[in-house]
Amino acid sequence: MSTKTEASASTARTTASGPNLSKGTLIAGLMAVCLAQIGLAIPATLNGLFQSDLHPVGSQLTWISDAFLLPVAVLELTFGLLGDLFGRKRLLVGGAALLAVGELTSTTSSGIHQLWAGQALAGLGAAALFPTSLAILAAGTTSPAQRARVIALWAALLSTGGFLAPLLGGITATYGSWRWSFIVVTALAVASAAVSALFAVNSRSPEGRSLDPAGQVTIGLGLFALLYAIIQGPTDGWASTQVVTAFVVAALSLALFVAAELRVTSPLLRLELFRNRSFAVASIVAVVGMFAFLGTAYAVSIRLGPVQDQPPMRTGMAFLLLNGIALAILPLTERLLKSVAPRLLLASGLLLIATGDYWAATLPITDRAFTSLIVPLGLVGLGFAVTVSSITATAVNTVPIKLAGMASATTNLLRDFGFTLGPAVIGAVALSQATSGFHSSLHSSALPDALKGAGSAVMEEGGPLAVNGASAASPKLAELHPLALDALGHGYATGFVVCGSAALVSALLALIALRGRSATPTAPETP
């Protein structure tokens, strides 16, 4: 659904053992990152079909996206470390194979829980592929110029994956079913694993590297508990025992993570970086800014799919606007980062995202015309293209040069966390607003008591999306449809406003609070 950048750049060490970069390794690495991005982005075009086919209730639809995103955010740095220690070729092959198993599991899903399991497995595979594909390519380079060219190719294939995913999802779902979308990704994963096994040359760099199991367990548990609480809050109740318990577990786990990272010699996350005020601010901007983008993408997918019941190709076209612009203007953003301060580009990109979000929030839910979305989504897509290419460069410019690799890897982790928060928070906000709005409208309506009771029962069982779908499909419940549609429209409009406000705050932070080295900007981490 979203793109990633130079993942775990600190794992791409020039001291890695192994021969110079071969054509086979180059092809294998580029195929792997393109595959991982396709796997990440393709489910977003299918949310409408998931809703109509599998009938998820409450927050279950949100978990489809986050089942993939959570392993990527939590385990990406760990897989980069495992590649350094045990060899990157193994992870390229194993990651692609695991992604294939996950997508095949998703293909054969008979219910929502199997789809979650499949996407979680696929996310584990992608978590291995994102950092390893870059590290194995960078390890084979012999000069800064060659490394820059290889990273640019890696970034271009990453953006290509983000561009291809909505096309593949839209076409296969329109002319087949959502299962065919996962079949295509499965085939691509098998091909990637085969190419890596046959042609990639192994490399590793174990010197000075060691595992951090305490850090990995505590950060994984903490982030999962936090997301669980946020996603389940609207369905289970914010004061419910399970949600409150999840928040407590999250707080304790994250506190234990900080304590663990301060004690180990090779921590997963270098906490001393946050003593630098500018880097701390840049990190906040990375989390909040990327939350704003992927929250926007999620709101768009729900608006067009489950709410308006538009065809998958229409959702795919929307995602081309959100993701495709980054690929189209890649050469321009690279030139801008060489001539303009990254923090200024960052602020400009975030302002564009905010403008697009506020515009999208004004569109009535009854407006089904795709032309109405072109300008607001185009602004968000353009803003994302500029923002994602400058986030890491901005953060890196706030620390001494010797800490640049560490800063890049840390920013990647935080950016991924922002991506993961997007669907969780916006889903929670929108569903909470829609639930409240529907109950209020239903109570004050002049509908017969029997129909009100039926609407309340469907709402209690499956939430506002279930009421919207059931009332559109059943003539007996048809009078409930305008109420559900209006409630969902206001709910996801609020989601757009939240995303726009997050982007605006991040832009102001970037302009006011960020101060770093005034040297020539570092080579960009392109989208």
C-alpha positions as CSV (number, residue, x, y, z in Angstrom):
1,M,0.0,0.0,0.0
2,S,2.8,2.3,0.6
3,T,6.5,2.5,-0.4
4,K,9.7,1.9,1.7
5,T,13.1,3.4,1.4
6,E,16.7,2.4,2.0
7,A,15.7,-0.2,4.6
8,S,18.3,-1.0,7.3
9,A,20.9,0.9,5.5
10,S,23.3,0.2,8.3
11,T,23.4,-3.5,7.3
12,A,24.8,-2.6,3.9
13,R,28.4,-2.6,5.0
14,T,31.3,-2.1,2.7
15,T,33.3,-4.6,4.7
16,A,31.0,-7.4,3.7
17,S,32.7,-10.6,2.6
18,G,31.9,-11.7,-0.9
19,P,32.9,-11.0,-4.6
20,N,32.0,-7.9,-6.6
21,L,28.4,-7.5,-7.6
22,S,27.3,-10.0,-10.2
23,K,24.5,-9.6,-12.7
24,G,22.7,-12.6,-11.1
25,T,22.9,-10.9,-7.6
26,L,21.7,-7.6,-9.1
27,I,18.7,-9.2,-10.7
28,A,17.9,-11.3,-7.6
29,G,18.0,-8.3,-5.3
30,L,15.9,-6.1,-7.6
31,M,13.3,-8.8,-8.1
32,A,13.1,-9.4,-4.3
33,V,12.4,-5.8,-3.4
34,C,9.9,-5.4,-6.2
35,L,8.1,-8.5,-5.0
36,A,8.0,-7.4,-1.4
37,Q,6.5,-4.1,-2.3
38,I,3.9,-5.7,-4.5
39,G,2.9,-8.0,-1.6
40,L,2.7,-5.1,0.8
41,A,0.6,-2.9,-1.5
42,I,-1.8,-5.2,-3.3
43,P,-4.4,-6.0,-0.5
44,A,-5.4,-2.4,-0.3
45,T,-7.1,-2.6,-3.7
46,L,-9.1,-5.5,-2.5
47,N,-10.8,-4.3,0.7
48,G,-14.2,-4.0,-1.0
49,L,-14.1,-7.6,-2.2
50,F,-12.9,-8.8,1.2
51,Q,-15.9,-7.1,2.7
52,S,-18.4,-8.5,0.3
53,D,-16.9,-12.0,0.2
54,L,-15.6,-12.7,3.7
55,H,-17.9,-10.4,5.6
56,P,-15.4,-9.1,8.2
57,V,-17.1,-7.4,11.1
58,G,-15.9,-4.5,13.3
59,S,-12.2,-4.0,13.0
60,Q,-11.4,-7.3,11.2
61,L,-10.9,-5.5,7.9
62,T,-8.2,-3.3,9.4
63,W,-6.3,-6.4,10.6
64,I,-5.8,-7.6,7.0
65,S,-3.5,-4.6,6.3
66,D,-1.8,-4.6,9.6
67,A,-1.2,-8.4,9.6
68,F,1.3,-7.7,6.8
69,L,2.6,-4.4,8.0
70,L,3.4,-5.4,11.6
71,P,6.0,-8.0,10.9
72,V,7.7,-5.6,8.5
73,A,7.9,-2.8,11.1
74,V,9.0,-5.1,14.0
75,L,11.4,-7.5,12.3
76,E,13.0,-5.6,9.5
77,L,16.1,-4.6,11.5
78,T,16.4,-8.1,12.9
79,F,16.4,-9.7,9.5
80,G,19.0,-7.3,8.3
81,L,21.2,-8.4,11.3
82,L,20.5,-12.1,10.5
83,G,21.7,-11.6,7.0
84,D,24.9,-10.0,8.3
85,L,25.5,-13.0,10.6
86,F,24.4,-16.0,8.6
87,G,24.4,-14.9,4.9
88,R,22.1,-12.8,2.8
89,K,21.4,-15.3,0.0
90,R,19.6,-17.6,2.5
91,L,17.3,-14.8,3.5
92,L,16.6,-13.8,-0.1
93,V,15.5,-17.4,-0.9
94,G,13.8,-18.0,2.4
95,G,12.0,-14.6,2.5
96,A,10.6,-15.1,-1.0
97,A,9.6,-18.7,-0.2
98,L,7.8,-17.6,3.0
99,L,6.0,-14.8,1.1
100,A,4.9,-17.4,-1.4
101,V,3.5,-19.6,1.4
102,G,1.7,-16.7,2.9
103,E,0.1,-15.6,-0.4
104,L,-0.9,-19.2,-1.1
105,T,-2.5,-19.4,2.3
106,S,-4.3,-16.2,1.6
107,T,-5.5,-17.5,-1.8
108,T,-7.2,-20.5,-0.2
109,S,-8.8,-18.5,2.6
110,S,-12.2,-19.7,3.6
111,G,-12.5,-17.0,6.2
112,I,-11.0,-13.9,7.6
113,H,-8.8,-15.6,10.2
114,Q,-7.0,-17.7,7.5
115,L,-6.5,-14.5,5.5
116,W,-4.9,-12.9,8.5
117,A,-2.5,-15.8,8.9
118,G,-1.6,-15.7,5.3
119,Q,-0.8,-12.0,5.3
120,A,1.2,-12.3,8.5
121,L,3.4,-15.1,6.9
122,A,3.8,-12.9,3.8
123,G,4.7,-10.0,6.0
124,L,7.4,-12.1,7.6
125,G,8.8,-12.9,4.2
126,A,8.7,-9.2,3.1
127,A,10.5,-8.2,6.4
128,A,13.4,-10.4,5.3
129,L,13.4,-9.2,1.7
130,F,13.4,-5.4,2.2
131,P,16.7,-5.1,4.1
132,T,18.4,-8.1,2.6
133,S,17.8,-7.1,-1.0
134,L,19.5,-3.8,-0.4
135,A,22.3,-5.2,1.8
136,I,23.3,-7.9,-0.7
137,L,23.5,-5.4,-3.5
138,A,25.4,-2.8,-1.6
139,A,27.8,-5.5,-0.3
140,G,29.0,-6.2,-3.8
141,T,29.8,-2.6,-4.8
142,T,33.4,-1.3,-4.8
143,S,33.0,2.5,-4.9
144,P,30.6,5.2,-3.6
145,A,29.5,6.0,-7.2
146,Q,28.7,2.3,-7.9
147,R,26.9,2.1,-4.6
148,A,24.8,5.2,-5.4
149,R,23.8,3.7,-8.8
150,V,22.8,0.4,-7.2
151,I,20.8,2.1,-4.5
152,A,19.0,4.2,-7.2
153,L,18.1,1.0,-9.1
154,W,16.9,-0.6,-5.8
155,A,14.7,2.4,-5.1
156,A,13.4,2.4,-8.7
157,L,12.3,-1.2,-8.4
158,L,10.7,-0.5,-5.0
159,S,8.7,2.3,-6.6
160,T,7.9,0.0,-9.6
161,G,6.4,-2.5,-7.1
162,G,4.2,0.2,-5.6
163,F,3.1,1.2,-9.2
164,L,2.4,-2.4,-10.3
165,A,0.6,-3.6,-7.2
166,P,-2.7,-1.6,-7.8
167,L,-2.7,-2.5,-11.5
168,L,-2.3,-6.2,-10.7
169,G,-4.9,-6.1,-8.0
170,G,-7.4,-4.1,-10.0
171,I,-7.0,-6.2,-13.2
172,T,-7.0,-9.7,-11.6
173,A,-9.9,-8.8,-9.2
174,T,-12.0,-7.3,-12.0
175,Y,-11.6,-10.1,-14.4
176,G,-11.2,-13.0,-12.0
177,S,-11.4,-12.7,-8.2
178,W,-9.3,-11.4,-5.3
179,R,-7.8,-14.8,-5.0
180,W,-6.2,-14.4,-8.4
181,S,-4.4,-11.4,-7.1
182,F,-2.7,-13.5,-4.5
183,I,-2.0,-16.3,-7.1
184,V,-0.1,-13.8,-9.2
185,V,2.0,-12.7,-6.2
186,T,2.6,-16.4,-5.3
187,A,4.0,-17.0,-8.8
188,L,6.2,-14.0,-8.6
189,A,7.5,-15.1,-5.2
190,V,8.4,-18.6,-6.5
191,A,10.2,-17.0,-9.4
192,S,12.1,-14.7,-7.1
193,A,13.2,-17.5,-4.8
194,A,14.4,-19.6,-7.8
195,V,16.4,-16.7,-9.3
196,S,18.0,-16.0,-5.9
197,A,18.8,-19.7,-5.3
198,L,20.3,-20.1,-8.8
199,F,22.1,-16.8,-9.4
200,A,22.6,-14.7,-6.3
201,V,26.1,-14.7,-4.7
202,N,26.1,-15.0,-1.0
203,S,27.7,-12.3,1.3
204,R,27.7,-11.5,5.0
205,S,29.5,-9.2,7.5
206,P,29.3,-10.7,11.0
207,E,32.1,-8.5,12.5
208,G,30.8,-6.6,15.5
209,R,27.2,-7.9,15.1
210,S,25.2,-9.8,17.6
211,L,21.6,-10.6,18.2
212,D,19.4,-8.6,20.7
213,P,16.7,-11.1,21.7
214,A,15.5,-9.1,24.7
215,G,15.1,-6.0,22.5
216,Q,13.3,-7.9,19.8
217,V,10.8,-9.6,22.1
218,T,9.9,-6.5,24.0
219,I,9.5,-4.2,21.0
220,G,7.5,-6.9,19.2
221,L,5.2,-7.5,22.1
222,G,4.9,-3.8,22.8
223,L,4.0,-2.7,19.2
224,F,1.5,-5.6,18.8
225,A,-0.2,-4.8,22.1
226,L,-0.4,-1.1,21.2
227,L,-1.9,-1.8,17.7
228,Y,-4.3,-4.3,19.2
229,A,-5.6,-1.7,21.7
230,I,-6.0,0.9,19.0
231,I,-7.7,-1.3,16.5
232,Q,-10.0,-3.1,18.9
233,G,-11.0,0.0,20.9
234,P,-14.0,1.0,18.7
235,T,-15.3,-2.6,18.6
236,D,-14.6,-3.9,22.1
237,G,-14.9,-0.5,23.9
238,W,-12.0,1.7,25.0
239,A,-12.7,0.9,28.7
240,S,-13.0,-2.9,28.1
241,T,-10.8,-5.2,30.0
242,Q,-8.9,-6.5,26.9
243,V,-8.2,-3.1,25.5
244,V,-7.1,-1.6,28.8
245,T,-4.9,-4.7,29.4
246,A,-3.4,-4.3,25.9
247,F,-2.5,-0.6,26.6
248,V,-0.8,-1.7,29.9
249,V,1.1,-4.5,28.3
250,A,2.2,-2.1,25.5
251,A,3.5,0.5,28.1
252,L,5.3,-2.1,30.2
253,S,6.9,-3.8,27.1
254,L,8.1,-0.6,25.6
255,A,9.6,0.4,29.0
256,L,11.4,-2.9,29.2
257,F,12.6,-2.4,25.6
258,V,14.2,0.9,26.6
259,A,15.8,-0.7,29.6
260,A,17.1,-3.6,27.5
261,E,18.5,-1.4,24.8
262,L,20.4,0.7,27.4
263,R,22.2,-2.5,28.7
264,V,23.2,-4.4,25.6
265,T,26.4,-3.8,23.6
266,S,24.8,-4.2,20.2
267,P,21.2,-2.8,20.6
268,L,18.5,-3.1,18.0
269,L,17.8,0.6,18.4
270,R,20.5,3.2,19.3
271,L,18.7,5.2,21.9
272,E,21.6,7.7,22.3
273,L,20.6,9.2,19.0
274,F,17.5,10.7,20.6
275,R,19.7,12.8,22.9
276,N,20.1,14.9,19.8
277,R,17.0,17.2,19.8
278,S,16.9,17.7,16.1
279,F,17.1,14.0,15.4
280,A,14.3,13.3,18.0
281,V,12.1,15.9,16.2
282,A,13.0,14.4,12.8
283,S,12.0,11.0,14.1
284,I,8.6,12.3,15.3
285,V,8.1,13.8,11.9
286,A,8.9,10.5,10.2
287,V,6.4,8.6,12.3
288,V,3.6,11.1,12.1
289,G,4.2,12.0,8.4
290,M,4.1,8.4,7.3
291,F,1.1,7.7,9.5
292,A,-0.6,10.5,7.6
293,F,0.1,9.0,4.2
294,L,-0.8,5.4,4.8
295,G,-3.8,6.5,6.9
296,T,-4.9,8.5,3.8
297,A,-4.4,5.4,1.5
298,Y,-6.4,3.2,3.9
299,A,-9.3,5.7,4.1
300,V,-9.4,5.9,0.3
301,S,-9.5,2.1,0.0
302,I,-12.4,1.9,2.4
303,R,-14.3,4.8,0.9
304,L,-14.1,3.3,-2.6
305,G,-14.4,-0.3,-1.7
306,P,-16.6,-1.4,1.3
307,V,-18.5,2.0,1.5
308,Q,-19.2,2.9,-2.1
309,D,-18.8,-0.6,-3.5
310,Q,-16.9,0.6,-6.5
311,P,-14.9,-1.9,-8.6
312,P,-11.4,-2.9,-7.7
313,M,-10.0,-1.2,-10.8
314,R,-11.3,2.2,-9.5
315,T,-9.4,1.6,-6.2
316,G,-6.3,0.6,-8.3
317,M,-6.4,3.8,-10.2
318,A,-6.6,5.8,-7.0
319,F,-3.5,4.0,-5.7
320,L,-1.7,4.7,-8.9
321,L,-2.2,8.4,-8.1
322,L,-0.9,7.9,-4.5
323,N,2.1,5.7,-5.4
324,G,2.8,6.2,-9.1
325,I,3.9,9.8,-8.9
326,A,6.8,8.8,-6.7
327,L,8.2,6.7,-9.6
328,A,7.4,9.3,-12.2
329,I,9.3,12.1,-10.5
330,L,12.1,10.1,-9.1
331,P,14.8,11.9,-11.2
332,L,13.4,15.2,-10.1
333,T,13.4,14.4,-6.4
334,E,17.0,13.2,-6.6
335,R,18.1,16.5,-8.2
336,L,16.1,18.5,-5.7
337,L,17.8,16.8,-2.8
338,K,21.2,17.8,-4.2
339,S,20.2,21.5,-4.4
340,V,17.6,22.1,-1.7
341,A,17.8,21.6,2.1
342,P,16.1,18.2,2.8
343,R,14.1,19.7,5.7
344,L,12.5,22.3,3.4
345,L,11.6,19.6,0.9
346,L,10.2,17.5,3.8
347,A,8.0,20.4,5.0
348,S,6.8,21.1,1.4
349,G,5.9,17.5,0.8
350,L,3.9,17.3,4.1
351,L,2.1,20.5,3.3
352,L,1.0,19.0,0.0
353,I,-0.3,15.9,1.8
354,A,-2.2,18.0,4.3
355,T,-3.8,20.0,1.5
356,G,-4.9,16.9,-0.4
357,D,-6.3,15.4,2.8
358,Y,-8.3,18.5,3.7
359,W,-9.6,18.6,0.2
360,A,-10.6,14.9,0.2
361,A,-12.5,15.5,3.5
362,T,-14.9,17.9,1.8
363,L,-16.0,15.4,-0.9
364,P,-19.5,14.1,-0.1
365,I,-19.7,10.3,0.3
366,T,-22.4,10.2,-2.4
367,D,-19.9,11.6,-5.0
368,R,-18.8,8.5,-6.8
369,A,-17.0,10.3,-9.7
370,F,-13.3,9.4,-9.9
371,T,-12.5,12.8,-11.3
372,S,-13.4,14.3,-8.0
373,L,-10.5,12.4,-6.4
374,I,-7.8,13.2,-9.0
375,V,-6.6,16.5,-7.6
376,P,-6.7,15.7,-3.8
377,L,-5.1,12.3,-4.3
378,G,-2.6,13.8,-6.8
379,L,-1.6,16.3,-4.2
380,V,-1.1,13.5,-1.6
381,G,0.8,11.4,-4.0
382,L,3.1,14.3,-5.0
383,G,3.6,15.2,-1.4
384,F,4.5,11.6,-0.5
385,A,7.0,11.4,-3.4
386,V,8.8,14.5,-2.0
387,T,8.4,13.5,1.7
388,V,9.6,9.9,1.5
389,S,12.7,10.8,-0.5
390,S,13.8,13.4,2.1
391,I,12.9,11.9,5.5
392,T,16.0,10.0,6.0
393,A,18.2,12.6,4.4
394,T,16.7,15.1,6.9
395,A,17.3,12.9,9.9
396,V,20.8,12.0,8.8
397,N,21.7,15.7,8.4
398,T,21.0,16.3,12.1
399,V,23.7,13.9,13.4
400,P,27.5,13.7,13.0
401,I,28.6,11.9,9.8
402,K,29.9,8.9,11.8
403,L,26.4,8.2,13.0
404,A,24.7,8.6,9.6
405,G,24.2,4.8,9.0
406,M,22.8,4.4,12.5
407,A,20.4,7.4,12.0
408,S,19.2,6.0,8.6
409,A,18.4,2.6,10.1
410,T,16.6,4.1,13.1
411,T,14.6,6.4,10.8
412,N,13.5,3.4,8.7
413,L,12.2,1.6,11.7
414,L,10.2,4.6,12.9
415,R,8.9,5.3,9.4
416,D,7.7,1.7,9.2
417,F,6.0,2.1,12.5
418,G,4.2,5.2,11.2
419,F,3.0,3.2,8.2
420,T,1.7,0.5,10.5
421,L,-0.2,3.0,12.6
422,G,-2.0,4.5,9.6
423,P,-4.7,1.9,9.0
424,A,-5.0,1.1,12.8
425,V,-5.6,4.7,13.9
426,I,-7.7,5.9,11.0
427,G,-9.8,2.7,11.1
428,A,-10.4,3.3,14.8
429,V,-11.2,7.0,14.4
430,A,-13.5,6.5,11.4
431,L,-15.4,3.5,12.8
432,S,-15.9,5.2,16.2
433,Q,-17.3,8.3,14.5
434,A,-19.5,6.2,12.1
435,T,-20.8,4.1,15.0
436,S,-21.8,7.1,17.0
437,G,-23.2,8.9,14.0
438,F,-25.4,6.0,12.9
439,H,-26.8,5.4,16.4
440,S,-27.7,9.1,16.6
441,S,-29.3,9.2,13.2
442,L,-31.2,6.0,13.8
443,H,-32.5,7.1,17.1
444,S,-33.8,10.4,15.8
445,S,-35.2,9.0,12.5
446,A,-38.9,8.3,11.8
447,L,-38.2,4.7,10.8
448,P,-40.5,2.0,12.2
449,D,-39.3,0.5,15.5
450,A,-38.9,-2.9,13.9
451,L,-36.5,-1.5,11.3
452,K,-34.6,0.4,14.0
453,G,-34.3,-2.8,16.0
454,A,-33.0,-4.6,13.0
455,G,-30.4,-1.9,12.3
456,S,-29.3,-1.9,15.9
457,A,-28.8,-5.7,15.8
458,V,-26.7,-5.6,12.6
459,M,-24.7,-2.7,14.0
460,E,-24.1,-4.6,17.2
461,E,-23.0,-7.7,15.3
462,G,-20.8,-6.2,12.6
463,G,-20.5,-2.5,12.9
464,P,-21.3,0.3,10.5
465,L,-19.7,-1.3,7.4
466,A,-21.9,-4.4,8.0
467,V,-25.0,-2.2,8.2
468,N,-24.0,-0.4,5.0
469,G,-23.5,-3.7,3.1
470,A,-26.6,-5.4,4.4
471,S,-28.9,-2.4,3.7
472,A,-27.5,-2.1,0.2
473,A,-28.1,-5.9,-0.5
474,S,-31.5,-6.4,1.3
475,P,-34.7,-4.5,0.2
476,K,-36.1,-5.0,3.7
477,L,-33.2,-2.9,5.2
478,A,-32.9,-0.4,2.3
479,E,-34.2,2.5,4.3
480,L,-31.2,2.1,6.7
481,H,-28.7,2.5,3.8
482,P,-28.7,6.4,3.6
483,L,-28.1,6.5,7.4
484,A,-25.2,4.1,7.3
485,L,-23.7,5.7,4.2
486,D,-23.8,9.1,5.7
487,A,-22.3,8.0,9.0
488,L,-19.4,6.2,7.2
489,G,-18.9,9.3,5.0
490,H,-18.5,11.5,8.0
491,G,-16.4,8.9,9.8
492,Y,-13.8,8.6,7.0
493,A,-14.0,12.4,6.3
494,T,-12.8,12.7,9.9
495,G,-10.1,10.3,9.1
496,F,-8.9,12.5,6.2
497,V,-8.9,15.5,8.6
498,V,-6.8,13.6,11.1
499,C,-4.3,12.7,8.4
500,G,-4.2,16.2,7.1
501,S,-3.7,17.6,10.6
502,A,-0.9,15.1,11.3
503,A,0.9,16.1,8.1
504,L,0.4,19.8,8.9
505,V,1.9,19.5,12.4
506,S,4.8,17.5,11.0
507,A,5.4,20.2,8.4
508,L,5.5,22.9,11.0
509,L,7.8,20.8,13.2
510,A,10.2,20.3,10.2
511,L,10.3,24.0,9.5
512,I,10.6,25.3,13.1
513,A,12.4,22.7,15.1
514,L,14.8,20.9,12.7
515,R,18.3,22.2,12.6
516,G,21.2,20.0,11.4
517,R,24.4,20.1,9.6
518,S,24.5,22.7,6.8
519,A,26.7,20.6,4.7
520,T,25.7,19.3,1.3
521,P,22.8,17.0,1.7
522,T,23.5,13.3,1.9
523,A,22.6,11.0,-0.9
524,P,18.9,10.6,-0.9
525,E,17.0,7.6,0.2
526,T,14.6,7.6,-2.7
527,P,11.1,6.1,-2.6
